[in-house]
Amino acid sequence: MRFYEKEGLFKNCLILRKDNNYKEYSSDVLEQLQLIQTLNKLNFSLSEISNLTKIRNPNLIDCNDLSKSIYKNIEIIDEQIISLIKLKEDLRKVQSACSPNCDFIDKKPSCLNC
């Protein structure tokens, strides 16, 4: 919680410092923390979470901004999937070309030239 507080994600939330130096958090901090954790589980970066939770009204997210961020993250994931599929294909080519009888060219097995 202290980390998110230092990052400014609990703005507009009630946090009191008691005489014994303990902090007392209001229920809106818990709601904000739950929102942050949900966004974190959905793989939103801290920067994205910060932008999405720049609160216009306490504990609300602008759904248009959220939708745009989700769309952007889905595009990134699709690009990563394509990249991983290509990497898998390249690895399979090397695997099928690799044998105990590989020639070595410049200290590199010939199967890595696929």
Secondary structure, DSSP 8 states (H G I E B T S, - for coil): -HHHHHTTTTTTS-EEE-TTS-EEE-HHHHHHHHHHHHHHHTT--HHHHHHHT--SSTT---HHHHHHHHHHHHHHHHHHHHHHHHHHHHHHHHHHH--TT--EETTEEGGGG-
